Amino acid sequence: MGKTIAEKIISSHAGRDVKPNDITVVDVDVVMAQDGTGPLTVSQLKKMRFDKVRNPEKSIFFIDHASPSPRKELSNSHTVLREYAGNAGMVLSEVGEGVCHQILVESFVSPGDIVIGADSHTCTSGAIAAFATGMGSTDIAVGFALAKTWLMVPPTIKVNFNNNMAKGVYTKDLIIHLIGKITAEGATYKALEFSGSLSRKMTIEDRLTISNMAVEAGAKAGIFESDEITKEYLNSIGRSGLYREICADDDAVYENTIDIDCSELEPMISKPHTVDNVSPVSMMEKVKVNQVLIGTCTNGRLSDLKVAADILKGRKVAGGVRLLVVPASRKIYLDALKSGIIQTLVESGAVVESPGCGPCVGVHQGALADNEVCLSTQNRNFKGRMGNPDSFIYLSSPATAAYSAVKGYIADVREIL
């Protein structure tokens, strides 16, 4: 019987053939924690009396959620990570380097890897054919110490994205549509394997957006096969030679197959307070926005910033609207500066923040006031996600977000395309 991508990767790391619902111990290639989860990880490492990690070159602490720190308590947490990383010889990604999920793909993860992280959106690395999943801080501590973890092998749901998208529709709209279709619990502890004619043409940046939000449907992982696009991406970021072909067998067995005709979709919105509360933008009432956020680990890449800049060029952000832009990494920030994208965004009225997660997790750089509305390109809109449970978060693509910042309300970008 053939295997899915998840089953193949887990089997190769377990040293035996596995099938769905098997429990197995696997070798781990990359382990990470960020500054929100890392201090507890360090505490657990110390409790277990581990002062070293098994694979220091692929063990990373990221300071990205409170970056730079907005208060002393978080600064003290950063000190804990810096000291432990220094003593153990681990990698430390410092303030301003970027969001963990972006840096992992840029610098650490390769096709066929198993990646575990103390962050639910670790599944982002599935875009380059890795089995990547989030875990709690104690499991991550063990992963650091032993370069091993335990897994229950997830069943796989295959999602075929077929046919080209219409103008104004982006991959963010596809994943919002999918989550609305299967619900926030529709893939709980399953792998989502993305395929279909459109998937095979997507850029890595588009795939990253989709893999990132797999967990919003409850998925353990969200995986694309590796192909020539993967190989070209790795070459373009100086990681040539790391490419491996990873794909499912033709006779792989799936729990379910979902076919989506992407040519029929339109720009989508996730409404408060759940990601699966979705609506086509054409069915939305005129919702006034106070803040628009373009960036995060979901849509903070160069292509996302370019889409926004193309819409904002020659236009101004509406009065009463704060437009925040947060590049996902230092590399993306520099590329956007060199290309003139940042200048265009700033001229339109945007405020550009240093790479990190601040406004998305409500730590700093854009907390909302009571009853305010934010339209964001992030991945979550739960109550309090952006720092205030008495505010309202809507999710969209960068194009919809940029155009809505100009109009002052959630608007259909197809009006100007």
C-alpha positions, -999 to +999 in steps of 0.1 A: +000+000+000+013+034-010+021+062+014+012+099+018+039+125+022+035+126+060+037+088+062+068+087+041+086+114+061+077+099+095+086+063+083+121+075+072+127+091+107+112+062+126+133+036+109+103+015+101+071+016+080+043+034+098+006+038+091-021+062+104-027+061+141+006+043+148+026+058+178+063+060+171+095+077+182+112+097+155+145+115+150+140+152+147+160+175+123+151+210+136+138+221+170+127+256+179+110+278+205+102+315+205+103+341+233+067+334+244+073+297+248+111+294+252+114+304+289+091+275+299+112+253+276+144+264+294+127+258+328+118+222+317+153+216+304+168+226+337+143+205+357+154+175+336+191+186+342+199+191+305+226+218+301+233+208+265+213+200+234+218+172+210+219+191+178+229+227+186+232+239+149+195+231+144+183+241+178+170+277+177+155+302+201+138+330+183+132+364+199+104+376+176+071+379+195+081+408+218+108+422+194+120+446+206+108+441+242+081+465+253+085+459+290+110+447+316+093+413+323+097+403+287+133+417+286+140+393+315+126+364+295+148+373+266+178+372+290+169+336+300+169+326+263+202+344+255+220+329+285+208+293+279+215+295+241+250+308+248+258+281+273+244+253+252+259+265+219+224+269+204+214+293+176+198+325+188+177+346+164+178+381+178+155+411+178+148+422+143+159+391+124+123+381+118+095+358+125+105+322+134+084+305+107+100+327+080+135+323+092+131+285+095+124+282+058+151+307+048+179+292+068+172+258+085+145+235+071+150+212+041+125+189+022+119+157+040+128+171+075+108+166+107+105+200+124+090+206+158+084+239+174+069+254+205+045+274+183+013+262+166+022+277+133+054+256+129+034+238+102+044+267+079+076+247+069+053+222+052+055+245+022+089+230+013+078+194+020+088+191+056+067+174+083+065+204+106+043+206+137+038+226+169+041+210+204+041+221+240+072+235+257+079+202+276+079+181+245+101+207+228+125+206+258+129+168+252+133+175+215+162+199+222+178+175+246+175+143+226+168+153+190+139+129+192+101+131+198+071+109+198+042+112+172+010+095+165+010+092+127-019+114+114-043+103+087-041+126+057-067+146+039-058+155+003-068+190-009-067+196-046-066+233-056-075+232-092-077+259-120-064+294-120-077+321-096-096+351-109-081+386-106-082+399-070-082+364-056-050+352-038-039+321-020-050+336+013-085+336+000-081+299-009-071+288+026-098+310+042-123+293+019-110+258+028-112+265+065-147+278+061-156+247+042-143+221+066-145+242+098-119+249+124-120+213+136-123+197+103-087+184+102-080+179+139-048+158+142-047+151+105-022+161+079-034+183+050-016+174+018-020+201-008-021+191-045-039+199-077-031+218-109-029+252-092-009+240-062+018+227-086+022+263-100+022+281-068+053+300-057+069+290-024+056+322-009+020+312-018+026+278-004+039+292+029+006+311+033-015+280+029+007+257+051+008+284+078-029+283+082-034+245+081-035+245+119-065+268+118-084+238+106-069+218+134-043+201+112-011+185+126+007+195+094+001+211+061+024+197+034+032+204-003+053+180-024+087+192-034+093+200-070+112+223-094+097+253-078+110+241-044+145+235-059+146+269-075+136+286-042+163+268-023+188+278-049+177+314-048+183+317-010+217+301-012+207+266+000+213+247-032+222+210-027+195+206+000+167+196-024+151+162-021+122+149-041+093+142-016+059+132-030+031+108-022+028+074-039+003+071-067-016+046-046-014+065-013-046+061+008-063+093+020-090+096+047-107+121+024-101+141-008-114+177-013-115+192-047-117+230-050-123+248-083-103+280-076-117+298-107-151+300-089-137+318-058-137+354-049-119+375-022-128+361+012-131+374+047-129+357+081-152+375+104-149+377+143-143+357+163-133+325+145-113+318+114-140+295+100-166+323+102-161+332+065-178+353+039-172+364+003-163+401+004-192+408-019-216+396+008-201+419+035-217+450+048-196+482+048-176+475+079-155+505+090-119+498+099-097+516+124-065+496+118-052+475+089-022+451+094-002+438+065+025+413+075+029+385+100+041+349+093+011+344+070+015+373+046+046+393+054+067+382+025+080+403-004+053+393-028+026+403-002+042+437+004+045+442-034+008+434-039-001+460-012+023+486-027+009+482-062-026+489-049-014+518-026+008+535-052-006+570-059-032+565-032-035+576+004-047+557+035-081+569+045-084+594+074-089+576+107-072+544+096-039+532+109-020+511+083+007+489+099+032+470+078+055+443+093+079+425+071+084+388+081+122+389+081+152+412+079+159+398+044+124+407+032+127+441+048+159+448+029+146+435-004+115+457+000+137+487+007+159+481-023+129+476-046+112+508-035+082+489-020+088+504+015+089+539+001+056+534-017+040+521+014+053+549+036+042+576+011+007+562+012+006+567+050+017+533+063+038+528+094+065+502+089+075+482+120+106+460+125+103+423+116+084+404+143+051+393+156+041+421+179+008+434+167-005+400+156-002+386+191-012+418+209+021+423+227+029+458+212+032+478+180-006+481+175-029+469+203-065+478+196-088+500+217-122+490+229-146+483+200-120+490+173-119+470+141-088+457+125-086+441+091-054+419+092-035+395+070-026+374+100-039+339+107-061+343+138-090+365+149-099+351+183-111+375+210-081+393+225-057+381+198-044+416+192-044+426+228-080+436+235-109+411+239-133+440+233-121+446+198-129+429+165-105+413+140-113+404+104-088+385+082-081+389+045-055+389+017-029+417+015-048+430-016-081+433+002-064+448+032-045+474+012-076+485-007-097+486+025-071+509+041-077+533+012-115+531+014-118+532+052-140+501+052-137+464+041-139+467+004-137+445-028-103+450-044-117+439-077-132+473-081-099+487-092-084+457-110 
